[in-house]
Amino acid sequence: MSEEEKTDEEVSLNSEKKSNSPNLPPVRAPSLVWQYYEKVIDDKGVVLHVKCNFCDQKYSAKTSTGTLNDHFKRKHSKIQPKGVGSIEAAFNNSQTRTTLPGKNHLDILDNLINWVIMECQAFRVVDSPSFKELIASLNPEFQVPSRQTV
């Protein structure tokens, strides 16, 4: 069967088989705690360790943002963080997924559904990690619905 005779479904299934890209997790916004730390990088671009901007305390490159936040709260609680509120509030806010208010969210959802239908896209396109990454880069607050919802 020639490529022209194949249905969209067959072409789509064949291209999925060829794909070697791993399933990547959704892209998250970086934690606000990073404004108080510096990543020390070697000449090859490898992160050696993380250093506190206030006391030069060093942490492993694999240290979690929770540990960095705990250090800041314990050792530098009197320092007023950049922006409004405390580092704890900023940390908690950065870890909370938000959704857009009704109208804007619905407008984006309508446009997404129209695009899927008008461009004859498979509903599963919305489950693609690269599609989710694209949408997150355009609007990090928009939650892409599942293919069952679309």
Secondary structure, 3 states (H helix, E strand, C coil): CCCCCCCHHHHHHHHHHHCCCCCCCCCCCCCHHHHHEEEEECCCCCEEEEEECCCCCEEECCCCHHHHHHHHHHHCCCCCCCCCCCHHHHHHHHCCCCCCCHHHHHHHHHHHHHHHHHCCCCHHHHHCHHHHHHHHHHCCCCCCCCCCCC
